[in-house]
Amino acid sequence: MEESSPMKLVVEQLSASYGSINAIRGINLTCETGETVAVIGSNGAGKSTTLNCICGVVPASEGEVLLDGFDILDKPPHKIAMMGIAQVPEGRRVFPRLTVLENLEMGAYIVNDKAVLKERLEYVYNLFPRLAERQRQNAGDLSGGEQQMLVIGRALMRNPKFLLMDEPSLGLAPVVVENIFDIIAGLVKSSETGIILVEQNAAIALSIANRGYVLENGEITIEASAEELLHDDKVKAAYIGG
């Protein structure tokens, strides 16, 4: 039996503006199911805007976003989510007054089959045992690291084809960042989901990615394998150090 071809997410000539400010210009990037693509760059480079355009949160002024050849750029965010794209937003946006379990159930709000819901909860709890321990606790009472686990878990409850992660290390202590990325690395190895990882911590992002893009002043300036970017002198000087 032949294996099915990977699904592709293709961004072509994507541009977006905030008023008179051009946030991103002519962005081209691709991701296939089963691979992880890192997008690195300094603060304000346009990384979050790129993800928000793909998810339909920010309107694009030009370009295309193709999900397996189908242009989704004119679709509203909830339709894009239903088509298989889930975002882990910057800033750990949990529902603070809902429990951990209720937050996770919100991620699977379109699932009506109780058996499927139970299966997805078990998957998330196996990935994040801490969430299973805290499932009856309000999300607003969790630590920063636990909230980050929760928003990743909530996105995975949709069983997405593509997971867009926006600065998962932001505001977390180094030991917590290491723990979160150990979990993400495990997800990368075991999942058929395509992952686009936006991250200022270039070294840790590229260490688990297959390929990477450098985004500077709203434009892609370098595209290469993660290994090549880790050893690129310009990238090391600007984003990795040492």
N, C-alpha and C positions, 0 to 999 in steps of 0.2 A: 504493500500500500504506500503510495507516494505521500510524502509530507506536504502539508499545505504551505504555500508561499507566505512569508512574513507580511503583515500589514504595514503600510508606510504612511507616515505623517510627513508631508512635504510643505515647507513654507517657501514661497517664491516672491521676491521683490516686495516684501512687506514693509509698509511705511505707516507711521502714525504721528499725530501732532497733538500737543496741548496748547490750544490757541495758536499763537504765532511761533511756538517752540516746536521744532522738529525733534521728536523724541527718538524715533528710529527711522532709518532710511535704507530701503532696498535690502532688507534682511532675507538671506537664503540659508535655510538649514533643513536637514532631514533627520528622521529617526525611524527605525524599524522596530517592530515588536521583537523583544528579546535582547535588545542592545540598550546601552546607557550612553547618553550624550551629555557632556558637560558644557555649560555656557559660563565662561568666566569673564570678569571685567570689574572695573572699579565701581564705586557707588555712583549712581546717576548715569551709567553708561547706556541704559535702556534694556537691561536684562528683564526686569519685572514687567515692563511695558510689552516686551515681546511675548511673554507668557500670557499676559492679560488679553492681548490681541488674539492669540490662538484660541483662548477660552471664550472669546466674545464679550469680555468685560469692558475692554477698551476698543472703540471702533477704529478700524484701519482706514487710512485715506487711500491706500493703493495696495495692490498685491493679491495673492491667493494663499489660502490655507487648505491643502488637499488631504483629506482622510481617505486613504485607499483610492485616490483618483477623484473623489467627490469634494467639490468646493464647499466648505462649511463657513466661510467668512461672513455670510449674511444671516447665519443662524443665531438665535438668541442663546445665552449661556446655558439655560436648562436643557435645550435641545442638544447642544454640543456635549453636555455631560451625559445625556442619555445615549449618545452615539459612541461613547467609550473613552472620553477624555476627562480625567479627573485632575484637579489642581490641589496641591498642598500650599496654601497661601502663606506669604511672609507674615510673621508676627503672631503665629499660633492662635488663630481666630476660632476658639472654641465657643460653645454656648455655655457660659459660665454657670448659669442657674439650672442647667440640666445635668443629670448624672452622666458618668462615663458611658454607661450602657445606652442611655437615650441619645447621646451624641453619636455613637456608632450607628444606632438605628436610623438617625437622620441621614447618614451617609447612604443607607440602602432604602430610602423612602419609596422607591419605585418597585421594590421587591415585595410581592404579595404572597409568595410561597414560603411558609414558615420553615420548612425543611431547608430551603436554600439560605434563608436568613440565619438559621442556626449554624449551618455549615460555614458561612462567612464569618460569623462571630467566633467560632472555634479557630478558624484560620488566623484571625487578628489576635486573639488571645494567645495562641501558640507563638506568634511572632513577637508579641509584647505581653509577657506574663504579668508585668506590673499592672496593666490595664484590667486584667482579670481580677487581680487583688483589689482594685479600686473601683470596680464596676458600679457600685452603689453610691459612690462619693460624687459630689458635685464637681464638675470640671474646673470651676473657678478656684477650687481649693487645691488643685494639683500643683506640683512644682513645674518650672519651665520645661524641664526635660520630659516630664510625664505628659504635659500638654502637647509637646511636639510629637510624642508617640501617638497621642490621641488623634491629632489632625491627619497624620499619615494613615493610621488605622481607619479613620472615617472615610478617607478617599478610597482605600482599598476595599471597603465594603461594597463599592459599586462594581468590583471586579473589572477595572478599566483596562482597555487596550493600551492606553498611554497615560502615564503618571507624570505630571508636571510639578516639580518640587522647587519652591522659591525660598532660597536662603534658609535651609533647615538648621544651620549652625548659629544663626543670628541670635545674639544675646545670651548664649549658653556658656557655662563654664567649660574649660578645655576637657575635663574628664567626662562631662556629659556629652560634649560633641563627639568624643571618641566612641562613647557607647552608642549614640544615635547612628553614627556612620558604620559601626560594626553591624548594626541591624540592617541598615540600608544595603551594605555590601552583601549580606546574606540574602536579602530580597532580590538583589541584582542577579545573584547566582542561581536562585531557585525559581525565578519568575519568568514567564514569557511576555510580561508587560514591557513595553518600551518606556524608558525613563529619560526625561529631559531634566537635568539637574542644574539649576541656576545657583551659583555659589561664589561668594567672595574668597572663601578659603580654597584657593586654586589647587594647592597640593593635595588636600584630602579629596576634593572632587575628582581630580584627574586620576587619583590612585585607584578609583573603582570604575572609571568610565572606559568605554571603548574608543570613543572619539571626542573631540572637543572643538569649540569655537571660542575665539577671543572677540569680545564686543567692546569697541572703544568709540565713545562719542556718537552712539547710535548706529554704528556700522560694524559689520563683521570684517576684521582685519586679518585674521589668521584662521584657517581650518586645517586640522591635522589629526593624526591619531593621538590618543592621550599620552602615549609613551613619547612621541616626538615633542609634544608641548611641554612635558615635564623636563625635557632636556634642551629646550629652546632657550638660548641666552637672553633674548628679549623678554620672553614670558617669565623666566626665572627672576630677572632683574625687576620687573614691574609688579609681579603678582605672587612670587613664591619666596624670593630672598634666599639667603644662605649661599 
